[in-house]
Amino acid sequence: MLKIQKFTFNPFAENTYVVWCSETKEAAIIDPGCFDKTEQDQLENFIDVNHLSVKYLLNTHCHIDHVLGNKFVMDSFNPDYYIPEKDVILLQHFTKQCETLGIEAEQPPLPEKYITDETSVKIGKVPVTFLFTPGHTPGEYCFYFEAEKKCITGDVLFRSSIGRTDLFGGDYRTLIESIKTKLLTLEDEVIIYPGHGSESTIGIERITNPFLQKL
């Protein structure tokens, strides 16, 4: 069984997720946004108290708010580290992102591996399906756990909203097409866990999300 714990970190109120297999205690940290020692300690304490073994660091995309904790996670747990292949340019320009937003943070390491359509990962006994959903960034992926009917949607789909498309590599039509062809094809009961804000379901968003009503 898959379990998910959400933490809301950093000045951008970004959702960091710890996802783990309840049977094996193997875990993945998804989009670590922990910005300071208090947030880092909160994440580390949760891992320790629940006796989790962090096997993976996974990024849905590489905007600054979703990668601020990458270095901490790598230094603390040394997991297998994956980012979307087409988002590496964002990680390479991390310092520029910081300067633009007026914050200071340590440069995350470059990844060991890239997420592509062929990437195969299991968190314990739970397989991950990677859904290529560009539009917010050039390379973003959503992480779908089919048997569990759960999906980490990053900054693609939110409760009652969608990701912004006015940043580098963003494109509104591409994002809408990603949602239409990759997320709205999922079952209504699939729970979405977005990169900001609260959870929802595919069915609720299909009916109520104002950006999706003309699809």
Buried (B, 14 or more C-beta within 10 A) or exposed (E): EBBBBBBBBBEBEBBBBBBBBEEBBBBBBBBBBBBEEEBBEEBBEBBEEBEBBBBBBBBBBBBBBBBBBBBBBBEBBEBBBBBBBBBBEBBEBBEEBBEEEEBEBBEBBEBEBBBBEEBEBBBBEBBBBBBBBBBBBBBBBBBBBBEBBBBBBBBBBBBBBBBEBEBEBBBBEBBBBBBEEBBBEBEEEBBBBBBBBEBBBBBBBBEEBEBBEEE
